[in-house]
Amino acid sequence: MKCLIIIAGKGSRLKSLSDSKPLASLLDVPLVERVIRSALEVGVDGFYAVVGYRGDQVRAFLEELAGKISAPITVIENDEWEKANGLSVLKAKEFLTEPFFLLMGDHMFDPAIARKMIDYPLAEDEIVLAVDEDLKNPMVDMDDVTRVMAEKGLIQDIGKGIEKYNCFDTGIFLCNPVLFSALEQSVRETGNDSLSGGVHVMAKKDKVRAMPIDGRFWIDIDDPERYKQAENYLLDNS
């Protein structure tokens, strides 16, 4: 299975640690490398990485990493990286014609989450998102997390500003290519070019399944506090 990784953004809140967020080193291993190695553990055999800010620097790192691992890494440029992340996903449309993992380049996670997701029953017109039902998870940035409302295993609503929610978006997806047309519809009809916009389009048709992570580890490393939490987790579980 292939994996699409989004690493185009600037990550300004981690600027004190690294000028390139995907290359910010966590216990001597860059964030994006940790994501890639987690995906390798569940059988991913090829990667597509969408880069933007500091793209040449990130590309050079990924090309070097590709020579060390068992899977190729295709780098895709997003010259609209200052816009929302849905456009980064769309840049990979021509490359992905079968089911694929979609991961965020700054989200660390227990590979067991993705391993469970591989066996998830999914129709060709559906996607599945791993959700965290622990609304008091101390590793979640409550001011920045994407909220999700799920009922009977289906996502009904998603967004950072929604008021009614019962779980969080972990940024770990198993997708069918139908996601690309949903993103295009979101941009065309509402001007929403975020990934959540495309997911919302599909959710309105009951085409987004929610897979609980059952307390497994994940973290969005978007600021120094979350970086420190991730570092402590690694030290405690090494």
Secondary structure, DSSP 8 states (H G I E B T S, - for coil): -EEEEEE-S--GGGTTT-SSGGG-EETTEEHHHHHHHHHHHTT--EEEEEE-TTHHHHHHHHHHHHTTSSS-EEEEE-TTTTS-THHHHHTTGGG--S-EEEEETTEEE-HHHHHHHHTS---TT-EEEEEE--TT-TTS-TTT--EEEEETTEEEEEETT-S--SEEEEEEEEE-THHHHHHHHHHHHH---SHHHHHHHHHTTT-EEEEE-TT--EEE--SHHHHHHHHHHHHHT-
